[in-house]
Structure formats: C-alpha cells, structure tokens
Amino acid sequence: MLRVSIVLLVSCFLLVPAHAEETPKLKALLILGGCCHDYKTQKDILKKGLEERANVEVTIAHDPDTTTKHKNPVYENPDWAKGFDVIIHDECSADVKDLAVIETILKPHKEGVPAVHLHCSMHSYRSAGFPKNTPWFEFTGLATTGHGPQLPIEINFVDKEHAITKTLQNWTTGNEELYNNTTGKLYDTAAPLARGKQVVKSKDGKENPVETIVAWVNTYNEKTRVFGTTIGHNNATVQDPRYLDMVTRGMLWSCDKLNDKYLKPAR
C-alpha cells in the first residue's frame, strides 16, 4: 500500500510542472480589406501559416469592401484592440483620411500594443502631410507612395544578425510589387532588415535596376515595437514558406516573444 502511494505521489509531482509551464497562446488580430488584393484568400493563408509556425491564435477582421474609402468595421469599437497582444495591419485604405479615425487606430499602438505592417498597409491612411509625412508614416517607419510593375524581387537581408533575420536566407519572389521609398531612407526611429531589387526594362529595352527597403523594424512613440514589409501583393508570395517565416518572426519579435516557447519547431 505504501509503495502504491509513493508511486502516485511521484506521478502527481511530475504532472504538475508540465501543466504549470504551459505557455498561453499570443492573441493576434489580423485586419484586412480594401482595394486591389485577394484578401478573401489571403486572410486564411496568413492565419494558417502563422498558427502553424507560432504559438498564436489569429482572429480575422476582414472587411469585404473593395474600395480604398471604407473604414474596416473593427474600428467602430473605441476599444478595438483590447485583449490582443499584437495587431497585424494588412488593409488597403488610402482614402480613409479622417484624422479622428486614424487616431482611433493609432491610440492602442501609442500605448504600447505591438504591430506588424504588411504590403498595402503602408499605402493607407493618407491624411494631411502626405506624401512627405503623415501620422501613419511615423507609425510604419517608412514613407511610400507607389510601386513599379509586377516583376520578381530579389530580397537581400542587410542585417543578418538581427533576431528576425538571422535564420532567414535571401530569396527571389515571383511577380511582386516593389514599393518606393519617397524620402530615400527610413525614419530615424527605424532600421532596415532587407532590401529588394527589381530589373525594369524601359521602352528602348534598356534594363534599369531599382532597389528599395522591403523589410524593417520601427520603434513607435519611443516604446512600441513595429515590424514592416512591403512584400505581399500576390497569393503566391503570401503562401511562400519563406515569406511566412519572415512575417512570423517579425510578429514574435514585435511582442518580444521570439523564443522557443512561442516559435514552433520547423516543419
């Protein structure tokens, strides 16, 4: 009888730490919708890809409106970011310019909620000050107003020691949009991670290389971590494992959770 009791006690002792050390999932809000992209498909690609790679639960806020003028309904709630550890901005809302609306979006980030910016998020909320400077650009860390043709982009990581990039390899996308950088550099609060290069042919057949920053990190309002990438127009890119790896690592870094508890083993 004594032996059985000891065995039971040992079993219980071994079970308790495993339960106690269970890591809660991060809560991420993925905001999509607006013009020019297949958000209906990409929302599911991103959710699946991020949840496969990280200990995260992704909630989707998809606006089916396909114009640049419609505000995502998620922002109707003043506490829209409450309960989330990180916000992934993937909307395309260039003509939502009301500063009161923009301030509602920025408020939780000013207070410290981390952010990820994907592709057309950088071309959103073009309020007063555009194209040189807007409150949104201060948040993203990069000013951009347009893009070139859809052609492959050579992605080269320029900071290979950063926590986000140190396991990533350079690669070339399929046809993608290379966003410009109107100021020629990032904001002083930001630092580059990768540059992208396209070779664009002029009408006379001459090849013209075009190169800009395509991935970076920013510190917003002196405390909020932000990861951004202008890559991600087409579904083929969004579902590319290399793209999803980069976005996953950027998301976890923004939360200061880029570690083995939150990053799942490579498949």
C-alpha positions, 0 to 999 in steps of 0.5 A: 500500500505504501509503495502504491502511494509513493508511486502516485505521489511521484506521478502527481509531482511530475504532472504538475510542472508540465501543466504549470509551464504551459505557455498561453497562446499570443492573441493576434488580430489580423485586419484586412480589406480594401482595394486591389488584393485577394484578401478573401484568400489571403486572410486564411493563408496568413492565419494558417501559416502563422498558427502553424509556425507560432504559438498564436491564435489569429482572429480575422477582421476582414472587411469585404469592401473593395474600395480604398474609402471604407473604414474596416468595421473593427474600428467602430469599437473605441476599444478595438484592440483590447485583449490582443497582444499584437495587431497585424495591419494588412488593409488597403485604405488610402482614402480613409483620411479622417484624422479622428479615425486614424487616431482611433487606430493609432491610440492602442499602438501609442500605448504600447500594443505591438504591430506588424505592417504588411504590403498595402498597409503602408499605402493607407491612411493618407491624411494631411502631410502626405506624401512627405509625412503623415501620422501613419508614416511615423507609425510604419517607419517608412514613407511610400507612395507607389510601386513599379510593375509586377516583376520578381524581387530579389530580397537581400537581408542587410542585417543578418544578425538581427533576431528576425533575420538571422535564420532567414536566407535571401530569396527571389519572389515571383511577380511582386510589387516593389514599393518606393521609398519617397524620402530615400531612407527610413525614419530615424526611429527605424532600421532596415532588415532587407532590401529588394531589387527589381530589373525594369526594362524601359521602352528602348529595352534598356534594363534599369535596376531599382532597389528599395527597403522591403523589410524593417523594424520601427520603434513607435512613440519611443516604446512600441515595437513595429515590424514592416514589409512591403512584400505581399501583393500576390497569393503566391508570395503570401503562401511562400514558406519563406515569406511566412517565416519572415512575417512570423518572426517579425510578429514574435519579435514585435511582442518580444516573444521570439523564443522557443516557447512561442516559435514552433519547431520547423516543419 
